[in-house]
Structures are given as structure tokens and as C-alpha cells.
Amino acid sequence: MLLTGILPVLPTPFADAGVDLEAMRRVVRFALRAGVDGVVFPGFASEVETLTVDERAALLQLVATEVDGRVPIVAGASAPTIDEVVKYGSQALALGIKRLMIQPPKSIGAGADAVASFLSAVAAQLPGAEIILQNAPAPRGSDLSPQAVLQVVRRVAAVRYVKEETLPAGPAITAILAEAPEHLLGVIGGGGARYILDEYDRGACAAMPALEIADLHVALDRDYRAGRRSEARALYVKSLPLLVLQAVYRMRLTKHVLGLRGVLDNRAVRAPTPELDPFAMQDIESCFAECGLQSGVLAPERKGIGA
């Protein structure tokens, strides 16, 4: 299965001590019932940098079990060293997950030679893996130029997709696709789906937003691919006020909205993000209401989206 459509990055639910595996099960089921085309775990939106090795392994195992082959899984395997990336990649491969999203560590620099050497070394130790090169913007990522990305892709045949998140991502997507080698299967948009229509117009094959309005994003994707551009744009406009706030409050907003939707009870966040005061929560709830989605339900339905 090629990676296309809506591939949300799953959040990590936390308990008072450790992670909440039962809540994670609800998160995965919510994503599947929203009709997503695949799931991503762990990623930046999963608060991956706060997870222990054991937590990360247990959660990925649960995701694989719950998905049970129904949609593709992309496993995050980013780490500071080749050995660590290989360790996380090996865990994913053992679960039957062959697509690995890897953000080159900033410590190696933004040069094509260094990034290609890093990924080549990883690929040599993970035969059969399909690498998604995650090009994140500074200061979080290396902010590779399109030319550097293309050089890396040409040199590392295991790189089958690029997740382009630099700002603005649109021109970079156009430049990469214009000169992409045959083995590159697609470019995936990031940025929380705040620029999804521009990315799709430029040829992006998929988007990796956060999870909280996955049903709206799925409906938008289906309308776009069916040629219903005005309907897709109407949904996009409905989503934007909430996504603007999501860019600021990040995982706290995702978990707050998933709480409103009956998916999460504990909205605890480990990653350093701005707190939600009563004014922020009211703003978020108003923007969510304007999306036209249901609250308090675990199983989102296609009917009524955008109404």
C-alpha cells in the first residue's frame, strides 16, 4: 500500500504514573473509525522525546496490534545516533512495520553528504525498510534545502518518501517533485495540515496532521480527490481557526479536544508547551464548535461533518 491521504500522528496519553495503554487503545480506535489512511507513531506530536525506551516499545506494540494491518503504520525512528535509529527501526520491523520516519539529527549538520551518509548507514543495517526523510524546520530540525533533499534521495535508494515541513513547504514540495528520482514514491505535507490544499495542489501525496479533527481532514481529503474542490475548501476554512491555535498550544490543544470528544480522560502533557488558561480553553472550544464536529463521542461519523 502506498502512503496517501490522511496519516495522523497519534498523541501519547499519560496516566498519573507512566503511559495509559487503555487510553492509547481508544486513540487508535478513534483514528481508525475516523477513516484515516494510516497512522504515525511516535512523532513530535506524540511527545516522543519524553518517552522512555520501554514506554515507546509498549505503545508501538499496542498500535500495531490495534491496527492489525488495516492501514499502513509509519514508525518514528529518529534518534541522535545511527545505533539508536537502528534499534528503534529494528523494533518496528519486528512488528511488521517497514516504513520508518527519520529526522536527521541536527548534530550532523544540514549538508547533503552528512545526511546521506547517516541514512545510508541506517539503511544498510535495516534491509527492507522504507525511509521517510523528515525535513523539519529550524530550530527543531535541520531545515534542509530542496537541493540537499534531492541529493540525499538520489544517493539513498531506501528513502521512498519525504515529509516536507520547512516553511514555506509548498515551493519545496514543487522543487522536490520536479526532479524526483523514480524510487521516490511521494512527498508528504506537515505543518499540522495548515497548508494542506496548497500542498495537495503541488502534488503532495499525503498529510500528517495531529489527530483531534481527523474526521474533518478525512472528509476534506475525500472531497479533494473526488474533484469537489469547493467542498474541500469549505472544510479547510472551518479548520483553520483551530489549527492556528494548535500551532501554539500543540499537544495540549490536541488532548483538550480529544477530551471533549470522549477519547481521553487524562489530558496530561509532558512536553514543554504553553498551559491552557480558561480564556484559551474557551477559544479552543469555540473554534472546535465551528468545525461542525461531534463532541463526546468515541466514534466520529462522516455524516454531519461540515454541516
N, C-alpha and C positions, 0 to 999 in steps of 0.2 A: 504494500500500500504506500503510495506517495503521500507526502505531507502536504495537505491542502486544507483551507478553511480555518476554523477557529480552534486554536490549540492553547487553552488557558494554562497559566502557571498556577498550580494548586498551592493554597496557603497551608501553613502548618498550625493546627490547633494545639494549644498548650493546656495542660492541667495545672493544678497547684504545684505539683512536682512532676516534671518531665513533660512528655508529649501525651496527647489524648488520642489514642488509637481508635476508639469508637467514634469520636467526632471526625477523625480523618476518614473513616469509612463513609460517614454521611457526606463529607465534602466530595468524595469521588462519586458517590451515587447521584448527588446533585448535578455534578458536571455531566455525567452520562445521560441523565434524564433531561438535561437541557439540550441534548443533541449535539454535543461538541464533536469535532472531527479527530480529536486526540487530546492528550493531556501531557503536561510538562511537570516534572518533579525530580529533584528540587531545583529551584531557581532563586533569583534575587527576591522575588515576591514571596518565596517560601521561607524567608529569613534563614537561608541556608548557612550563612556564616555563624549563626548562633547554635546550630545543631551539633550534638556530639556525633562521633562516628557511629555509635550504636543506635542512636535515635534515627540518624539518616538511613541506616540499613533497614531498620524495622519498618520505617514509613514507606520506603520504596518497595519492600516486600509486600506490604499491605496494598499499595496502589496496584502492583502487578496482579495480585490475587483478585482484587475487586474488578479491575478492568477485564481480566480473563480473555484477552485477545480481541475484544470487541472494537477497540480503536487503537491506533498507534500510541505508544508511550515514548516520550523523549526524556531521557535521564540526564540531569545535570551532573557533569563530571569535572567541573572546574576546580582547580586547586593550584597552590603556588609552585608545586614541583611535578616533574614528569612521573615520579614514582607514585605520588598521591593520586594524580589523574588516572593512572593505570589501575590503581587499587579500586577507585570508585567505578571506573569503566568495567573492570572485571566483575564487580558485584552486579552491575546491570546486565552484562552479557549472561551471567549465570542464571538470571531471571528471564532470559529470552528477550531482553531489551537491547536492540542493536544500535539505536540512534542515541548518540551522546552529544550533548551540547557543551562546548568547551570555550570558555573565555580565556584567551591567552593572558598569563599573569603580567601585570604591569612591570614587574621587576626585570623582564627580559627586553623591555623597550617596545617601540612601535615599528621597528624595521621589519620588512618582509622576510629577510634572511633569518632573523632570530625566531620569528613566529613560525615560519615554515619548518625550521629545524626542530622546534619544540613539538609541533604537531606530527611531524614525520616520526620522531622518536616514540610518541604515544601510539601512533597507528601501527608501527612495527611490532609493538607488544600487545596490540588488541586486534588481531586479524578478524575480519568480518564486521568490524564496527563502522558505522556511517557517522562521520563527524559533522556536527553543525557548528560552524565557526561563529561564535557570538562576538560581534563587534560592538561593544558598549562604549558610550560616550565618556569623555573625561568629566569628572575626576574618577569615576568608578572603573572605567575601562581604558583600553589603550587608544581608542579613537583612531583606528586605522583608516588611512585614505582608501578610496576605491581602488586606486592603482596598487596599493600594498595588498589589499584583499585579493585582487585578481592574481597577483604574483604568487601568493600563498596557495590559492586554489589550484593554479596550474602546476605547482610543484608537489602538492599533496593530494593524490587521487582519492584518498579516503574522505576528503572534505566534499560532502554531497550537497550541503545546503549552507547558506549564510543567513544568520539572523542579524539584520542591519538595524542598529539602534542609534547611530550617530545623528546629530541634528544639524541641518535638516536631513532626514533619512531619504526623502524622495529622490533628489538628484543622485545620491549614492546608489540607490537601487537601480535607477536608469543606467548609470555608468557600468555597474557590475553586469547587468543582464545584457548590455550591448556587446560585451566582449567575453562572455562566459564560455568556458570550455564545455564540451559535450557532457562530461561527467557531472557537472554541477546541475542538480535537479531543480533548484529553485532558490529564491531569496524570500525570507520571511520577515515581516514587519514587527517592530516592537513598539516602544513608546506608549504602552497601555491602550492601544487602538485609538489614540487621539488623532492619528493621521491616516486611518485605515483606508479611506476612499482614495486619497492620493496615492498611497502605497499600492492598492489594487489596480488603479488606473495605470500605474507604471509597470505592472506585471508581477507584483509580489504574489506568491502562491498561497500564502497563509498569514495569519496574525497570531501573536502570543500575548493577549491581554491578561489582566487579572480575572478572577472568577466571578465576582459578585453579580455581574449582569450578563453572564454567559448566554442566557436565552435570548436577550436582545441582540447580542453580537451574532449568534447563530442565525437569527431571523434576518439581520442585515446582510450577512454573507449569502444566504439563500436568495434573497431578493436581488442582490447584485449579480450573482451568477446566472440568474434567470432573466436578466435584462431589465428588471424592474428598478431602474436607477433612481427614479423619484421616490419610490418607497424606501429604498436603501438610504437615501439621503435624509429622509424624514426621521428614520430611526437614529441615524448618526447625529443629527441635530439634537434629538431628545437626550442622547447620551452625553453630550459634551459638557454641560454644567457639572455633572457628577464626576466626569473624568478629569476636569480641571482641578477639582478638589482632591481627587485621588492622586494627582501628581504631587500634592503637598503632604497629605496625611498617609499615603501609601497603605501599608498593611493594616493600620488602624481603621481606615475607611473600609477596606475590604471586609474585615472581620465585623465591623459595626453593621454593615449592610447584610452580611450573611447571618448575623444575629436577627435582624429584622425579618429575614426570610425564613427563619426557623431552622437554619442549618447548624449554627453554633450557639452554644450557651455561654462558654467562656471566651471572651474577646481579648484575652491577654496577648500582649506583643512583647517580644524580647528585643527586637531590633530598635536602635535609637531613632524614633520618629516623633513628630510633634503630638502632644496629648490632645485629646478631643475635649474641649470645654462645652458647656451647654449651648453656646451660640454656634459652635462648629457642628455639633450633633444636629441641631435644628436645621442648619443649612444643608447638611448632607441628607437628612430625611426629606427635606423639601425637594431637593434635586432628584433623589431616588423616586419620589412620588411622580415627578414629571416624566420619568422614563416610562410610565404606564405599566409597570411590572407588578406582580403579586407580592404581598408581604405575608410572612407567617406560614409559608408552605415549603415543604421539602422538595416537592416535585413541580418545577415550573412547567407550564403548558404553553404550546405555541399559540393557542387561541388567546386573543386579547392583547398580545404584545403590540405596543404602539397605538393602542386604542385611545 
